[in-house]
Amino acid sequence: MPPTAAAYKRYLDKFDQQETQIEKYQADVKKYQETEHQQKKEFDDFLANFSAE
């Protein structure tokens, strides 16, 4: 398919949009993993200092 074809341009645009969305999802996953790690650490610290007395 020649690069000047309309379909080629549509596919390229769609690919670019998908790549952008994937990068956003990857950033979201990283942010959520960092939040999970921080919350788990806080919970573990809480349990380590917890006393039922």
Buried (B, 14 or more C-beta within 10 A) or exposed (E): EEEEEEEEEEEEEEEEEEEEEEEEEEEEEEEEEEEEEEEEEEEEEEEEEEEEE
